[in-house]
C-alpha cells in the first residue's frame, strides 16, 4: 500500500519519495529532509486510513 523510494548515490544529494494508495505523495531532498520523510512514512504506515480500516475488518 505504501512505498518509500530513496536514492542516495555516493557524493550526491539524497532524495526520497513516499507514496501510498490512499493518495499520499510526498518527496524530500537533502539528508535532513530525507531522514524526516522516512520517519513520517513510518508513522503514516501506522495511521493510513486504508490500512487501519483493513486491520479493523480483520479483527472483527
PDB file of N, CA, C and O in Angstrom:
ATOM      1  N   UNK A   1       0.803  -1.188   0.000  1.00  0.00           N
ATOM      2  CA  UNK A   1       0.000   0.000   0.000  1.00  0.00           C
ATOM      3  C   UNK A   1       0.853   1.263   0.000  1.00  0.00           C
ATOM      4  O   UNK A   1       0.542   2.224  -0.703  1.00  0.00           O
ATOM      5  N   UNK A   2       1.913   1.265   0.775  1.00  0.00           N
ATOM      6  CA  UNK A   2       2.765   2.448   0.873  1.00  0.00           C
ATOM      7  C   UNK A   2       4.168   2.112   0.392  1.00  0.00           C
ATOM      8  O   UNK A   2       4.697   1.044   0.698  1.00  0.00           O
ATOM      9  N   UNK A   3       4.772   3.033  -0.365  1.00  0.00           N
ATOM     10  CA  UNK A   3       6.111   2.828  -0.913  1.00  0.00           C
ATOM     11  C   UNK A   3       7.009   3.974  -0.499  1.00  0.00           C
ATOM     12  O   UNK A   3       6.604   5.137  -0.517  1.00  0.00           O
ATOM     13  N   UNK A   4       8.221   3.640  -0.129  1.00  0.00           N
ATOM     14  CA  UNK A   4       9.243   4.630   0.171  1.00  0.00           C
ATOM     15  C   UNK A   4      10.417   4.339  -0.757  1.00  0.00           C
ATOM     16  O   UNK A   4      10.997   3.254  -0.721  1.00  0.00           O
ATOM     17  N   UNK A   5      10.759   5.322  -1.589  1.00  0.00           N
ATOM     18  CA  UNK A   5      11.858   5.186  -2.529  1.00  0.00           C
ATOM     19  C   UNK A   5      12.947   6.176  -2.146  1.00  0.00           C
ATOM     20  O   UNK A   5      12.700   7.377  -2.042  1.00  0.00           O
ATOM     21  N   UNK A   6      14.148   5.663  -1.938  1.00  0.00           N
ATOM     22  CA  UNK A   6      15.279   6.504  -1.544  1.00  0.00           C
ATOM     23  C   UNK A   6      16.386   6.348  -2.581  1.00  0.00           C
ATOM     24  O   UNK A   6      16.727   5.234  -2.976  1.00  0.00           O
ATOM     25  N   UNK A   7      16.938   7.472  -3.014  1.00  0.00           N
ATOM     26  CA  UNK A   7      18.052   7.461  -3.955  1.00  0.00           C
ATOM     27  C   UNK A   7      19.179   8.292  -3.333  1.00  0.00           C
ATOM     28  O   UNK A   7      19.032   9.495  -3.115  1.00  0.00           O
ATOM     29  N   UNK A   8      20.303   7.631  -3.052  1.00  0.00           N
ATOM     30  CA  UNK A   8      21.409   8.329  -2.398  1.00  0.00           C
ATOM     31  C   UNK A   8      22.752   7.856  -2.942  1.00  0.00           C
ATOM     32  O   UNK A   8      23.531   7.238  -2.216  1.00  0.00           O
ATOM     33  N   UNK A   9      23.032   8.142  -4.215  1.00  0.00           N
ATOM     34  CA  UNK A   9      24.338   7.766  -4.764  1.00  0.00           C
ATOM     35  C   UNK A   9      25.469   8.505  -4.028  1.00  0.00           C
ATOM     36  O   UNK A   9      25.308   9.643  -3.587  1.00  0.00           O
ATOM     37  N   UNK A  10      26.583   7.838  -3.915  1.00  0.00           N
ATOM     38  CA  UNK A  10      27.729   8.424  -3.217  1.00  0.00           C
ATOM     39  C   UNK A  10      28.125   9.750  -3.849  1.00  0.00           C
ATOM     40  O   UNK A  10      28.279   9.857  -5.065  1.00  0.00           O
ATOM     41  N   UNK A  11      28.286  10.757  -3.000  1.00  0.00           N
ATOM     42  CA  UNK A  11      28.744  12.053  -3.463  1.00  0.00           C
ATOM     43  C   UNK A  11      27.651  12.971  -4.001  1.00  0.00           C
ATOM     44  O   UNK A  11      27.951  14.051  -4.510  1.00  0.00           O
ATOM     45  N   UNK A  12      26.391  12.558  -3.896  1.00  0.00           N
ATOM     46  CA  UNK A  12      25.291  13.409  -4.375  1.00  0.00           C
ATOM     47  C   UNK A  12      24.297  13.662  -3.247  1.00  0.00           C
ATOM     48  O   UNK A  12      24.381  13.049  -2.183  1.00  0.00           O
ATOM     49  N   UNK A  13      23.380  14.546  -3.484  1.00  0.00           N
ATOM     50  CA  UNK A  13      22.338  14.867  -2.511  1.00  0.00           C
ATOM     51  C   UNK A  13      21.260  13.783  -2.554  1.00  0.00           C
ATOM     52  O   UNK A  13      20.736  13.480  -3.626  1.00  0.00           O
ATOM     53  N   UNK A  14      20.922  13.195  -1.400  1.00  0.00           N
ATOM     54  CA  UNK A  14      19.904  12.144  -1.389  1.00  0.00           C
ATOM     55  C   UNK A  14      18.498  12.707  -1.642  1.00  0.00           C
ATOM     56  O   UNK A  14      18.195  13.851  -1.303  1.00  0.00           O
ATOM     57  N   UNK A  15      17.657  11.868  -2.245  1.00  0.00           N
ATOM     58  CA  UNK A  15      16.253  12.217  -2.463  1.00  0.00           C
ATOM     59  C   UNK A  15      15.399  11.035  -2.020  1.00  0.00           C
ATOM     60  O   UNK A  15      15.868   9.898  -1.987  1.00  0.00           O
ATOM     61  N   UNK A  16      14.137  11.313  -1.680  1.00  0.00           N
ATOM     62  CA  UNK A  16      13.215  10.254  -1.279  1.00  0.00           C
ATOM     63  C   UNK A  16      11.799  10.644  -1.668  1.00  0.00           C
ATOM     64  O   UNK A  16      11.455  11.824  -1.731  1.00  0.00           O
ATOM     65  N   UNK A  17      10.988   9.628  -1.927  1.00  0.00           N
ATOM     66  CA  UNK A  17       9.583   9.820  -2.252  1.00  0.00           C
ATOM     67  C   UNK A  17       8.761   8.828  -1.448  1.00  0.00           C
ATOM     68  O   UNK A  17       9.101   7.647  -1.376  1.00  0.00           O
ATOM     69  N   UNK A  18       7.687   9.301  -0.847  1.00  0.00           N
ATOM     70  CA  UNK A  18       6.770   8.463  -0.092  1.00  0.00           C
ATOM     71  C   UNK A  18       5.404   8.554  -0.753  1.00  0.00           C
ATOM     72  O   UNK A  18       4.814   9.632  -0.829  1.00  0.00           O
ATOM     73  N   UNK A  19       4.901   7.416  -1.233  1.00  0.00           N
ATOM     74  CA  UNK A  19       3.591   7.386  -1.874  1.00  0.00           C
ATOM     75  C   UNK A  19       2.754   6.270  -1.267  1.00  0.00           C
ATOM     76  O   UNK A  19       3.286   5.316  -0.699  1.00  0.00           O
ATOM     77  N   UNK A  20       1.430   6.402  -1.396  1.00  0.00           N
ATOM     78  CA  UNK A  20       0.515   5.413  -0.838  1.00  0.00           C
ATOM     79  C   UNK A  20      -0.748   5.374  -1.686  1.00  0.00           C
ATOM     80  O   UNK A  20      -1.096   6.359  -2.336  1.00  0.00           O
ATOM     81  N   UNK A  21      -1.417   4.258  -1.678  1.00  0.00           N
ATOM     82  CA  UNK A  21      -2.665   4.113  -2.422  1.00  0.00           C
ATOM     83  C   UNK A  21      -3.759   5.056  -1.919  1.00  0.00           C
ATOM     84  O   UNK A  21      -4.719   5.319  -2.643  1.00  0.00           O
ATOM     85  N   UNK A  22      -3.632   5.561  -0.706  1.00  0.00           N
ATOM     86  CA  UNK A  22      -4.642   6.474  -0.155  1.00  0.00           C
ATOM     87  C   UNK A  22      -4.538   7.874  -0.767  1.00  0.00           C
ATOM     88  O   UNK A  22      -5.400   8.719  -0.527  1.00  0.00           O
ATOM     89  N   UNK A  23      -3.488   8.122  -1.554  1.00  0.00           N
ATOM     90  CA  UNK A  23      -3.319   9.421  -2.202  1.00  0.00           C
ATOM     91  C   UNK A  23      -2.119  10.203  -1.703  1.00  0.00           C
ATOM     92  O   UNK A  23      -1.814  11.270  -2.236  1.00  0.00           O
ATOM     93  N   UNK A  24      -1.447   9.704  -0.713  1.00  0.00           N
ATOM     94  CA  UNK A  24      -0.259  10.371  -0.180  1.00  0.00           C
ATOM     95  C   UNK A  24       0.834  10.392  -1.242  1.00  0.00           C
ATOM     96  O   UNK A  24       1.081   9.381  -1.900  1.00  0.00           O
ATOM     97  N   UNK A  25       1.487  11.534  -1.412  1.00  0.00           N
ATOM     98  CA  UNK A  25       2.576  11.680  -2.375  1.00  0.00           C
ATOM     99  C   UNK A  25       3.480  12.811  -1.882  1.00  0.00           C
ATOM    100  O   UNK A  25       3.211  13.987  -2.128  1.00  0.00           O
ATOM    101  N   UNK A  26       4.550  12.438  -1.188  1.00  0.00           N
ATOM    102  CA  UNK A  26       5.474  13.437  -0.635  1.00  0.00           C
ATOM    103  C   UNK A  26       6.886  13.120  -1.077  1.00  0.00           C
ATOM    104  O   UNK A  26       7.225  11.969  -1.353  1.00  0.00           O
ATOM    105  N   UNK A  27       7.712  14.168  -1.140  1.00  0.00           N
ATOM    106  CA  UNK A  27       9.099  13.967  -1.524  1.00  0.00           C
ATOM    107  C   UNK A  27      10.001  14.865  -0.683  1.00  0.00           C
ATOM    108  O   UNK A  27       9.547  15.839  -0.082  1.00  0.00           O
ATOM    109  N   UNK A  28      11.292  14.516  -0.652  1.00  0.00           N
ATOM    110  CA  UNK A  28      12.267  15.275   0.120  1.00  0.00           C
ATOM    111  C   UNK A  28      13.613  15.251  -0.589  1.00  0.00           C
ATOM    112  O   UNK A  28      13.949  14.297  -1.291  1.00  0.00           O
ATOM    113  N   UNK A  29      14.374  16.320  -0.392  1.00  0.00           N
ATOM    114  CA  UNK A  29      15.717  16.434  -0.956  1.00  0.00           C
ATOM    115  C   UNK A  29      16.651  16.895   0.161  1.00  0.00           C
ATOM    116  O   UNK A  29      16.353  17.861   0.862  1.00  0.00           O
ATOM    117  N   UNK A  30      17.768  16.212   0.325  1.00  0.00           N
ATOM    118  CA  UNK A  30      18.746  16.574   1.349  1.00  0.00           C
ATOM    119  C   UNK A  30      18.699  15.607   2.522  1.00  0.00           C
ATOM    120  O   UNK A  30      17.654  15.026   2.818  1.00  0.00           O
ATOM    121  N   UNK A  31      19.827  15.437   3.183  1.00  0.00           N
ATOM    122  CA  UNK A  31      19.954  14.462   4.268  1.00  0.00           C
ATOM    123  C   UNK A  31      18.897  14.649   5.358  1.00  0.00           C
ATOM    124  O   UNK A  31      18.193  13.702   5.708  1.00  0.00           O
ATOM    125  N   UNK A  32      18.788  15.837   5.881  1.00  0.00           N
ATOM    126  CA  UNK A  32      17.874  16.093   6.995  1.00  0.00           C
ATOM    127  C   UNK A  32      16.422  15.863   6.594  1.00  0.00           C
ATOM    128  O   UNK A  32      15.657  15.252   7.340  1.00  0.00           O
ATOM    129  N   UNK A  33      16.045  16.350   5.423  1.00  0.00           N
ATOM    130  CA  UNK A  33      14.657  16.201   4.979  1.00  0.00           C
ATOM    131  C   UNK A  33      14.328  14.748   4.621  1.00  0.00           C
ATOM    132  O   UNK A  33      13.209  14.295   4.859  1.00  0.00           O
ATOM    133  N   UNK A  34      15.289  14.015   4.052  1.00  0.00           N
ATOM    134  CA  UNK A  34      15.055  12.604   3.738  1.00  0.00           C
ATOM    135  C   UNK A  34      14.858  11.813   5.021  1.00  0.00           C
ATOM    136  O   UNK A  34      13.957  10.977   5.092  1.00  0.00           O
ATOM    137  N   UNK A  35      15.674  12.055   6.030  1.00  0.00           N
ATOM    138  CA  UNK A  35      15.507  11.363   7.312  1.00  0.00           C
ATOM    139  C   UNK A  35      14.148  11.683   7.929  1.00  0.00           C
ATOM    140  O   UNK A  35      13.503  10.800   8.495  1.00  0.00           O
ATOM    141  N   UNK A  36      13.713  12.922   7.824  1.00  0.00           N
ATOM    142  CA  UNK A  36      12.394  13.307   8.350  1.00  0.00           C
ATOM    143  C   UNK A  36      11.280  12.609   7.567  1.00  0.00           C
ATOM    144  O   UNK A  36      10.286  12.185   8.157  1.00  0.00           O
ATOM    145  N   UNK A  37      11.432  12.484   6.256  1.00  0.00           N
ATOM    146  CA  UNK A  37      10.421  11.810   5.447  1.00  0.00           C
ATOM    147  C   UNK A  37      10.356  10.323   5.780  1.00  0.00           C
ATOM    148  O   UNK A  37       9.271   9.743   5.789  1.00  0.00           O
ATOM    149  N   UNK A  38      11.481   9.708   6.049  1.00  0.00           N
ATOM    150  CA  UNK A  38      11.498   8.296   6.444  1.00  0.00           C
ATOM    151  C   UNK A  38      10.689   8.106   7.719  1.00  0.00           C
ATOM    152  O   UNK A  38       9.869   7.192   7.800  1.00  0.00           O
ATOM    153  N   UNK A  39      10.909   8.954   8.711  1.00  0.00           N
ATOM    154  CA  UNK A  39      10.155   8.867   9.964  1.00  0.00           C
ATOM    155  C   UNK A  39       8.671   9.120   9.719  1.00  0.00           C
ATOM    156  O   UNK A  39       7.820   8.432  10.282  1.00  0.00           O
ATOM    157  N   UNK A  40       8.361  10.100   8.884  1.00  0.00           N
ATOM    158  CA  UNK A  40       6.967  10.419   8.573  1.00  0.00           C
ATOM    159  C   UNK A  40       6.301   9.259   7.830  1.00  0.00           C
ATOM    160  O   UNK A  40       5.127   8.968   8.062  1.00  0.00           O
ATOM    161  N   UNK A  41       7.029   8.609   6.955  1.00  0.00           N
ATOM    162  CA  UNK A  41       6.499   7.463   6.211  1.00  0.00           C
ATOM    163  C   UNK A  41       6.152   6.322   7.171  1.00  0.00           C
ATOM    164  O   UNK A  41       5.102   5.693   7.035  1.00  0.00           O
ATOM    165  N   UNK A  42       7.029   6.055   8.137  1.00  0.00           N
ATOM    166  CA  UNK A  42       6.762   5.004   9.119  1.00  0.00           C
ATOM    167  C   UNK A  42       5.510   5.319   9.931  1.00  0.00           C
ATOM    168  O   UNK A  42       4.702   4.431  10.203  1.00  0.00           O
ATOM    169  N   UNK A  43       5.353   6.572  10.312  1.00  0.00           N
ATOM    170  CA  UNK A  43       4.158   6.990  11.045  1.00  0.00           C
ATOM    171  C   UNK A  43       2.920   6.822  10.183  1.00  0.00           C
ATOM    172  O   UNK A  43       1.892   6.342  10.661  1.00  0.00           O
ATOM    173  N   UNK A  44       3.007   7.211   8.922  1.00  0.00           N
ATOM    174  CA  UNK A  44       1.867   7.083   8.015  1.00  0.00           C
ATOM    175  C   UNK A  44       1.439   5.624   7.868  1.00  0.00           C
ATOM    176  O   UNK A  44       0.243   5.335   7.823  1.00  0.00           O
ATOM    177  N   UNK A  45       2.380   4.718   7.793  1.00  0.00           N
ATOM    178  CA  UNK A  45       2.032   3.295   7.652  1.00  0.00           C
ATOM    179  C   UNK A  45       1.173   2.827   8.823  1.00  0.00           C
ATOM    180  O   UNK A  45       0.301   1.977   8.644  1.00  0.00           O
ATOM    181  N   UNK A  46       1.407   3.369  10.023  1.00  0.00           N
ATOM    182  CA  UNK A  46       0.604   3.004  11.184  1.00  0.00           C
ATOM    183  C   UNK A  46      -0.748   3.710  11.198  1.00  0.00           C
ATOM    184  O   UNK A  46      -1.695   3.215  11.810  1.00  0.00           O
ATOM    185  N   UNK A  47      -0.850   4.854  10.537  1.00  0.00           N
ATOM    186  CA  UNK A  47      -2.061   5.672  10.610  1.00  0.00           C
ATOM    187  C   UNK A  47      -2.860   5.736   9.307  1.00  0.00           C
ATOM    188  O   UNK A  47      -3.910   6.377   9.276  1.00  0.00           O
ATOM    189  N   UNK A  48      -2.405   5.102   8.247  1.00  0.00           N
ATOM    190  CA  UNK A  48      -3.065   5.172   6.943  1.00  0.00           C
ATOM    191  C   UNK A  48      -4.509   4.680   7.053  1.00  0.00           C
ATOM    192  O   UNK A  48      -4.751   3.599   7.589  1.00  0.00           O
ATOM    193  N   UNK A  49      -5.462   5.453   6.556  1.00  0.00           N
ATOM    194  CA  UNK A  49      -6.864   5.039   6.656  1.00  0.00           C
ATOM    195  C   UNK A  49      -7.151   3.730   5.912  1.00  0.00           C
ATOM    196  O   UNK A  49      -8.032   2.978   6.329  1.00  0.00           O
ATOM    197  N   UNK A  50      -6.449   3.445   4.850  1.00  0.00           N
ATOM    198  CA  UNK A  50      -6.664   2.189   4.138  1.00  0.00           C
ATOM    199  C   UNK A  50      -6.184   0.996   4.958  1.00  0.00           C
ATOM    200  O   UNK A  50      -6.829  -0.053   4.978  1.00  0.00           O
ATOM    201  N   UNK A  51      -5.073   1.159   5.618  1.00  0.00           N
ATOM    202  CA  UNK A  51      -4.514   0.058   6.408  1.00  0.00           C
ATOM    203  C   UNK A  51      -5.267  -0.157   7.710  1.00  0.00           C
ATOM    204  O   UNK A  51      -5.534  -1.299   8.086  1.00  0.00           O
ATOM    205  N   UNK A  52      -5.611   0.916   8.400  1.00  0.00           N
ATOM    206  CA  UNK A  52      -6.304   0.769   9.674  1.00  0.00           C
ATOM    207  C   UNK A  52      -7.710   0.223   9.462  1.00  0.00           C
ATOM    208  O   UNK A  52      -8.194  -0.550  10.289  1.00  0.00           O
ATOM    209  N   UNK A  53      -8.378   0.603   8.377  1.00  0.00           N
ATOM    210  CA  UNK A  53      -9.715   0.074   8.085  1.00  0.00           C
ATOM    211  C   UNK A  53      -9.634  -1.417   7.809  1.00  0.00           C
ATOM    212  O   UNK A  53     -10.479  -2.178   8.281  1.00  0.00           O
ATOM    213  N   UNK A  54      -8.632  -1.848   7.052  1.00  0.00           N
ATOM    214  CA  UNK A  54      -8.476  -3.252   6.724  1.00  0.00           C
ATOM    215  C   UNK A  54      -8.163  -4.062   7.981  1.00  0.00           C
ATOM    216  O   UNK A  54      -8.705  -5.155   8.149  1.00  0.00           O
ATOM    217  N   UNK A  55      -7.311  -3.562   8.857  1.00  0.00           N
ATOM    218  CA  UNK A  55      -6.962  -4.285  10.079  1.00  0.00           C
ATOM    219  C   UNK A  55      -8.171  -4.397  10.986  1.00  0.00           C
ATOM    220  O   UNK A  55      -8.365  -5.432  11.624  1.00  0.00           O
ATOM    221  N   UNK A  56      -8.991  -3.357  11.060  1.00  0.00           N
ATOM    222  CA  UNK A  56     -10.198  -3.422  11.877  1.00  0.00           C
ATOM    223  C   UNK A  56     -11.164  -4.463  11.331  1.00  0.00           C
ATOM    224  O   UNK A  56     -11.803  -5.173  12.107  1.00  0.00           O
ATOM    225  N   UNK A  57     -11.281  -4.565  10.019  1.00  0.00           N
ATOM    226  CA  UNK A  57     -12.155  -5.580   9.413  1.00  0.00           C
ATOM    227  C   UNK A  57     -11.644  -6.981   9.754  1.00  0.00           C
ATOM    228  O   UNK A  57     -12.441  -7.870  10.053  1.00  0.00           O
ATOM    229  N   UNK A  58     -10.345  -7.183   9.712  1.00  0.00           N
ATOM    230  CA  UNK A  58      -9.779  -8.478  10.022  1.00  0.00           C
ATOM    231  C   UNK A  58      -9.986  -8.852  11.489  1.00  0.00           C
ATOM    232  O   UNK A  58     -10.159 -10.027  11.812  1.00  0.00           O
ATOM    233  N   UNK A  59      -9.968  -7.863  12.369  1.00  0.00           N
ATOM    234  CA  UNK A  59     -10.153  -8.119  13.796  1.00  0.00           C
ATOM    235  C   UNK A  59     -11.604  -8.468  14.128  1.00  0.00           C
ATOM    236  O   UNK A  59     -11.865  -9.176  15.101  1.00  0.00           O
ATOM    237  N   UNK A  60     -12.540  -7.978  13.329  1.00  0.00           N
ATOM    238  CA  UNK A  60     -13.963  -8.186  13.617  1.00  0.00           C
ATOM    239  C   UNK A  60     -14.444  -9.553  13.287  1.00  0.00           C
ATOM    240  O   UNK A  60     -15.621  -9.857  13.482  1.00  0.00           O
TER     241      UNK A  60
END
